Amino acid sequence: MIPVEVTGVSVCQPYQGYVVILREISGDRWLPIFIGAAEAQNISLLLQGTPHTRPLTFDLFYNLLHASDAIIRQVAVTDLKDNTFFAMVELQTMGGIVGIDARPSDAIAIALKAKAPVFVVESVMDKASLKGNEVESQVSNLDEISRLSQLLLDAVQRESYEEAAQLRDRIKELEKRENLR
């Protein structure tokens, strides 16, 4: 199993979706995994350390596990079938080690909440990863687009339309640079 770190969540405009980016810790491979909007927001909140007023789903699961004296040992992206990723959350319980099937986005969120390590099975990394400095540059721009998109949503909610227009223009400029439109 390959240890990875969660580097960010990005907007992927051509597909009208989001990707969570996993980076090989001791290598140059990157694994983008498409996820839903709610899951992207949850992972972004965890990565940014942004507090929220009410418990989110990952908080509920973490709190239930903690109250049951279960420890999240690690999570792993374990398979890729028909363009769908699969993951496993490994728990240490009073009865021993237990593996729980999960969507990668949920597993990653719970790992971030528990500060548990994240891994990717070698065969999945071989099938779906990207390599090189070019990817790093693109991921950096996608992360910036994601960050700006969140600021844009916040500006619209605050009805700060001039700020929103400036953010929209910056996003379009970055998307054009990455040929995302």
C-alpha positions as a LaTeX table, in Angstrom:
\begin{tabular}{lrrr}
\hline
Residue & $x$ (\AA) & $y$ (\AA) & $z$ (\AA) \\
\hline
Met1 & 0.00 & 0.00 & 0.00 \\
Ile2 & 1.19 & 3.46 & $-0.91$ \\
Pro3 & 0.93 & 6.25 & 1.68 \\
Val4 & $-0.68$ & 9.39 & 0.28 \\
Glu5 & $-1.67$ & 12.81 & 1.50 \\
Val6 & $-4.83$ & 14.69 & 0.66 \\
Thr7 & $-3.61$ & 17.79 & $-1.15$ \\
Gly8 & $-6.93$ & 19.42 & $-1.89$ \\
Val9 & $-10.31$ & 19.43 & $-3.54$ \\
Ser10 & $-10.70$ & 20.99 & $-6.96$ \\
Val11 & $-13.51$ & 22.00 & $-9.25$ \\
Cys12 & $-13.41$ & 20.11 & $-12.51$ \\
Gln13 & $-15.48$ & 22.35 & $-14.79$ \\
Pro14 & $-15.58$ & 20.19 & $-17.93$ \\
Tyr15 & $-17.35$ & 17.47 & $-15.96$ \\
Gln16 & $-19.36$ & 19.79 & $-13.69$ \\
Gly17 & $-17.92$ & 18.04 & $-10.66$ \\
Tyr18 & $-15.22$ & 17.94 & $-8.04$ \\
Val19 & $-12.10$ & 15.88 & $-7.52$ \\
Val20 & $-10.16$ & 15.13 & $-4.36$ \\
Ile21 & $-6.45$ & 14.92 & $-5.07$ \\
Leu22 & $-4.26$ & 12.34 & $-3.34$ \\
Arg23 & $-0.48$ & 12.70 & $-3.70$ \\
Glu24 & 1.98 & 9.89 & $-3.21$ \\
Ile25 & 4.11 & 10.89 & $-0.20$ \\
Ser26 & 7.41 & 9.45 & $-1.43$ \\
Gly27 & 6.90 & 9.70 & $-5.17$ \\
Asp28 & 5.55 & 11.87 & $-7.95$ \\
Arg29 & 2.17 & 10.26 & $-8.63$ \\
Trp30 & $-1.16$ & 12.00 & $-8.09$ \\
Leu31 & $-4.54$ & 10.31 & $-7.87$ \\
Pro32 & $-7.62$ & 12.41 & $-8.70$ \\
Ile33 & $-10.93$ & 10.92 & $-7.54$ \\
Phe34 & $-14.26$ & 12.41 & $-8.61$ \\
Ile35 & $-16.56$ & 13.14 & $-5.68$ \\
Gly36 & $-19.87$ & 14.87 & $-5.05$ \\
Ala37 & $-20.36$ & 18.52 & $-4.14$ \\
Ala38 & $-21.30$ & 17.87 & $-0.50$ \\
Glu39 & $-18.34$ & 15.54 & $-0.02$ \\
Ala40 & $-16.03$ & 18.11 & $-1.64$ \\
Gln41 & $-17.27$ & 20.77 & 0.75 \\
Asn42 & $-16.77$ & 18.46 & 3.76 \\
Ile43 & $-13.20$ & 17.57 & 2.78 \\
Ser44 & $-12.41$ & 21.23 & 2.06 \\
Leu45 & $-13.68$ & 22.25 & 5.49 \\
Leu46 & $-11.49$ & 19.60 & 7.12 \\
Leu47 & $-8.39$ & 20.57 & 5.12 \\
Gln48 & $-8.86$ & 24.24 & 5.92 \\
Gly49 & $-9.70$ & 23.60 & 9.57 \\
Thr50 & $-12.85$ & 25.65 & 9.09 \\
Pro51 & $-15.18$ & 25.34 & 12.08 \\
His52 & $-18.85$ & 24.61 & 11.50 \\
Thr53 & $-21.72$ & 25.24 & 13.87 \\
Arg54 & $-23.43$ & 21.85 & 13.71 \\
Pro55 & $-21.95$ & 18.35 & 13.34 \\
Leu56 & $-21.67$ & 17.16 & 9.76 \\
Thr57 & $-22.04$ & 13.51 & 8.72 \\
Phe58 & $-18.33$ & 12.74 & 9.12 \\
Asp59 & $-18.47$ & 14.30 & 12.62 \\
Leu60 & $-21.40$ & 12.03 & 13.52 \\
Phe61 & $-19.59$ & 8.89 & 12.37 \\
Tyr62 & $-16.37$ & 9.92 & 14.08 \\
Asn63 & $-18.22$ & 10.70 & 17.33 \\
Leu64 & $-20.10$ & 7.37 & 17.21 \\
Leu65 & $-16.88$ & 5.45 & 16.67 \\
His66 & $-15.11$ & 7.42 & 19.41 \\
Ala67 & $-17.99$ & 6.81 & 21.84 \\
Ser68 & $-17.74$ & 3.08 & 21.02 \\
Asp69 & $-14.01$ & 3.07 & 21.78 \\
Ala70 & $-13.23$ & 2.22 & 18.15 \\
Ile71 & $-10.05$ & 3.72 & 16.72 \\
Ile72 & $-9.70$ & 4.59 & 13.06 \\
Arg73 & $-6.35$ & 3.03 & 12.20 \\
Gln74 & $-6.22$ & 3.93 & 8.51 \\
Val75 & $-8.21$ & 4.23 & 5.32 \\
Ala76 & $-7.30$ & 2.90 & 1.93 \\
Val77 & $-8.50$ & 3.31 & $-1.64$ \\
Thr78 & $-8.65$ & $-0.39$ & $-2.46$ \\
Asp79 & $-10.06$ & $-0.86$ & $-5.94$ \\
Leu80 & $-11.15$ & 0.72 & $-9.21$ \\
Lys81 & $-13.92$ & $-0.99$ & $-11.18$ \\
Asp82 & $-15.85$ & 0.53 & $-14.08$ \\
Asn83 & $-14.48$ & 4.00 & $-13.27$ \\
Thr84 & $-15.67$ & 3.71 & $-9.66$ \\
Phe85 & $-13.21$ & 3.83 & $-6.76$ \\
Phe86 & $-13.70$ & 1.74 & $-3.64$ \\
Ala87 & $-12.29$ & 2.31 & $-0.17$ \\
Met88 & $-11.99$ & 0.66 & 3.20 \\
Val89 & $-11.90$ & 2.15 & 6.69 \\
Glu90 & $-9.86$ & 0.02 & 9.09 \\
Leu91 & $-10.99$ & 0.17 & 12.71 \\
Gln92 & $-9.45$ & $-1.18$ & 15.88 \\
Thr93 & $-12.34$ & $-2.35$ & 18.06 \\
Met94 & $-12.50$ & $-4.30$ & 21.30 \\
Gly95 & $-13.16$ & $-7.37$ & 19.13 \\
Gly96 & $-10.13$ & $-6.80$ & 16.90 \\
Ile97 & $-9.43$ & $-5.12$ & 13.59 \\
Val98 & $-12.45$ & $-4.58$ & 11.35 \\
Gly99 & $-12.61$ & $-3.33$ & 7.76 \\
Ile100 & $-15.62$ & $-1.25$ & 6.76 \\
Asp101 & $-16.48$ & $-0.71$ & 3.06 \\
Ala102 & $-16.81$ & 2.99 & 2.21 \\
Arg103 & $-16.89$ & 5.50 & $-0.59$ \\
Pro104 & $-13.44$ & 7.10 & $-0.94$ \\
Ser105 & $-14.83$ & 10.55 & $-0.16$ \\
Asp106 & $-16.35$ & 9.37 & 3.12 \\
Ala107 & $-13.24$ & 7.38 & 4.04 \\
Ile108 & $-11.00$ & 10.37 & 3.33 \\
Ala109 & $-13.19$ & 12.72 & 5.38 \\
Ile110 & $-13.18$ & 10.35 & 8.35 \\
Ala111 & $-9.39$ & 9.91 & 8.04 \\
Leu112 & $-8.87$ & 13.67 & 8.04 \\
Lys113 & $-11.16$ & 14.05 & 11.06 \\
Ala114 & $-9.33$ & 11.28 & 12.94 \\
Lys115 & $-5.89$ & 12.32 & 11.64 \\
Ala116 & $-5.46$ & 8.74 & 10.39 \\
Pro117 & $-3.17$ & 7.77 & 7.50 \\
Val118 & $-4.53$ & 7.34 & 3.97 \\
Phe119 & $-3.22$ & 4.71 & 1.56 \\
Val120 & $-3.83$ & 3.64 & $-2.03$ \\
Val121 & $-3.38$ & 0.07 & $-3.24$ \\
Glu122 & $-0.53$ & $-0.16$ & $-5.78$ \\
Ser123 & $-2.75$ & $-1.57$ & $-8.54$ \\
Val124 & $-5.15$ & 1.39 & $-8.24$ \\
Met125 & $-2.27$ & 3.87 & $-8.31$ \\
Asp126 & $-0.87$ & 2.10 & $-11.39$ \\
Lys127 & $-4.23$ & 2.27 & $-13.21$ \\
Ala128 & $-5.39$ & 5.77 & $-12.39$ \\
Ser129 & $-2.56$ & 8.02 & $-11.23$ \\
Leu130 & $-0.96$ & 10.93 & $-13.05$ \\
Lys131 & 2.75 & 11.81 & $-12.94$ \\
Gly132 & 5.10 & 14.73 & $-13.08$ \\
Asn133 & 5.61 & 18.42 & $-12.43$ \\
Glu134 & 3.03 & 19.31 & $-15.07$ \\
Val135 & 0.37 & 17.70 & $-12.90$ \\
Glu136 & 1.60 & 19.60 & $-9.85$ \\
Ser137 & 1.17 & 22.90 & $-11.67$ \\
Gln138 & $-2.30$ & 21.97 & $-12.92$ \\
Val139 & $-3.35$ & 20.72 & $-9.48$ \\
Ser140 & $-2.13$ & 23.98 & $-7.96$ \\
Asn141 & $-4.26$ & 25.97 & $-10.41$ \\
Leu142 & $-7.25$ & 23.70 & $-9.81$ \\
Asp143 & $-6.82$ & 24.17 & $-6.05$ \\
Glu144 & $-6.81$ & 27.93 & $-6.60$ \\
Ile145 & $-9.96$ & 27.67 & $-8.73$ \\
Ser146 & $-11.59$ & 25.64 & $-5.97$ \\
Arg147 & $-10.58$ & 28.18 & $-3.31$ \\
Leu148 & $-11.82$ & 31.08 & $-5.42$ \\
Ser149 & $-15.09$ & 29.24 & $-6.17$ \\
Gln150 & $-15.74$ & 28.93 & $-2.45$ \\
Leu151 & $-14.99$ & 32.63 & $-1.96$ \\
Leu152 & $-17.35$ & 33.39 & $-4.86$ \\
Leu153 & $-20.17$ & 31.44 & $-3.21$ \\
Asp154 & $-19.51$ & 33.25 & 0.07 \\
Ala155 & $-19.52$ & 36.66 & $-1.70$ \\
Val156 & $-22.86$ & 35.90 & $-3.40$ \\
Gln157 & $-24.37$ & 34.77 & $-0.09$ \\
Arg158 & $-23.22$ & 38.05 & 1.47 \\
Glu159 & $-24.64$ & 39.88 & $-1.58$ \\
Ser160 & $-21.22$ & 41.39 & $-2.30$ \\
Tyr161 & $-21.73$ & 41.33 & $-6.05$ \\
Glu162 & $-18.75$ & 43.48 & $-7.04$ \\
Glu163 & $-16.41$ & 41.13 & $-5.19$ \\
Ala164 & $-18.25$ & 38.15 & $-6.73$ \\
Ala165 & $-17.73$ & 39.54 & $-10.23$ \\
Gln166 & $-14.00$ & 39.98 & $-9.62$ \\
Leu167 & $-13.73$ & 36.43 & $-8.30$ \\
Arg168 & $-15.72$ & 35.10 & $-11.26$ \\
Asp169 & $-13.35$ & 36.84 & $-13.68$ \\
Arg170 & $-10.28$ & 35.43 & $-11.93$ \\
Ile171 & $-11.78$ & 31.92 & $-12.04$ \\
Lys172 & $-12.49$ & 32.27 & $-15.78$ \\
Glu173 & $-8.91$ & 33.42 & $-16.36$ \\
Leu174 & $-7.49$ & 30.37 & $-14.55$ \\
Glu175 & $-9.90$ & 28.01 & $-16.31$ \\
Lys176 & $-8.85$ & 29.42 & $-19.68$ \\
Arg177 & $-5.19$ & 28.90 & $-18.78$ \\
Glu178 & $-5.91$ & 25.26 & $-17.93$ \\
Asn179 & $-8.24$ & 24.80 & $-20.94$ \\
Leu180 & $-11.12$ & 23.93 & $-18.65$ \\
Arg181 & $-13.80$ & 25.81 & $-20.55$ \\
\hline
\end{tabular}
